[in-house]
Amino acid sequence: MIPEIEKTAPPATRDLYPVNDVAYRLGVTPRKVWMLISKNRIRTKRLDGRRLVPADALAEFIANLPDGDSDKAKARRPDAPGWRIRWHRTRCRCWHRLAACTAASANSATAAR
């Protein structure tokens, strides 16, 4: 006979969260959370040498995040003008404008053959 798995109540909300739990709740790495803490974007408390994030500080950080359709989010699109130049520089290693590059046209001509 298979033993019944006891149903447990969901964990009670905490007042303070460790950095790893904050990272999990935000969907980022703990390193990113430490970076946000160092830039004072997330308030923290210290308890016996541990860095803990208050629940209200986490809620405040989430509430202050910009919407996905903000100007900064639009500037990061892959089809933004600067993206092609950066991609071109990694391929060609030149530091001039994409339109003036003869190496790019030479590379595309040899690729077509």
C-alpha positions in Angstrom: 0.0 0.0 0.0 1.3 3.4 -0.9 1.4 5.8 2.0 -0.7 9.0 1.7 1.3 12.2 1.2 0.2 14.7 3.8 -1.0 17.9 2.4 0.8 20.8 4.0 -0.3 24.3 4.3 1.5 26.8 2.1 4.4 28.5 4.0 3.4 31.6 5.8 4.7 34.9 4.4 7.9 36.0 5.9 9.0 39.4 7.2 12.6 39.0 5.9 13.8 37.1 2.9 17.3 35.8 2.2 19.0 36.9 -1.0 18.5 33.5 -2.7 14.8 33.6 -2.0 14.6 37.2 -3.4 16.4 36.0 -6.5 14.0 33.1 -6.9 11.0 35.4 -6.5 12.3 37.9 -9.0 13.4 35.3 -11.5 17.1 36.5 -11.5 20.3 35.2 -10.2 21.5 35.9 -6.6 24.4 37.9 -8.2 21.9 40.3 -9.8 20.2 40.8 -6.5 23.6 41.6 -4.9 24.2 44.1 -7.6 20.8 45.7 -7.0 21.6 45.8 -3.2 25.0 47.5 -3.9 23.3 50.1 -6.0 20.8 50.7 -3.2 17.8 49.8 -5.3 16.7 47.2 -2.7 16.8 48.0 1.0 18.2 45.3 3.3 18.7 44.5 7.0 21.6 42.7 8.7 21.0 39.9 11.2 23.9 38.0 12.6 26.0 38.6 9.5 23.3 37.7 7.1 21.8 40.2 4.6 18.0 40.0 4.6 15.5 41.8 2.5 12.3 43.0 4.2 9.1 42.0 2.6 7.9 45.6 2.2 11.2 46.5 0.5 10.8 43.7 -2.0 7.2 44.8 -2.7 8.3 48.4 -3.1 11.1 47.4 -5.5 8.6 45.4 -7.6 6.1 48.2 -7.6 8.7 50.7 -8.8 9.9 48.5 -11.8 9.2 50.2 -15.2 6.5 48.8 -17.5 7.6 46.6 -20.4 6.6 49.2 -22.9 8.8 52.0 -21.5 11.3 54.0 -23.6 14.2 52.1 -22.1 12.7 48.7 -23.0 12.2 49.9 -26.6 15.8 51.1 -26.9 17.0 47.5 -26.2 15.3 45.9 -29.1 17.7 44.0 -31.4 16.6 46.0 -34.4 17.7 49.3 -32.8 20.2 51.2 -35.0 23.2 50.6 -32.8 22.7 46.9 -32.8 23.7 46.4 -36.4 26.9 48.5 -35.9 27.9 46.5 -32.8 27.2 43.2 -34.6 29.2 44.4 -37.6 32.2 45.4 -35.4 32.3 41.9 -33.9 32.4 40.4 -37.4 34.7 42.8 -39.2 36.8 44.3 -36.3 36.6 47.7 -37.9 35.6 51.0 -36.2 33.9 52.9 -38.9 30.3 53.1 -40.1 28.7 50.0 -41.5 27.9 51.6 -44.8 31.5 52.6 -45.4 32.9 49.1 -44.8 34.3 47.3 -47.8 35.1 44.2 -45.7 31.4 43.6 -45.0 30.6 43.7 -48.7 33.6 41.5 -49.5 32.5 39.0 -46.8 29.0 38.9 -48.1 30.3 38.4 -51.7 32.5 35.5 -50.7 29.6 34.0 -48.7 27.4 34.1 -51.7 29.8 32.0 -53.8 
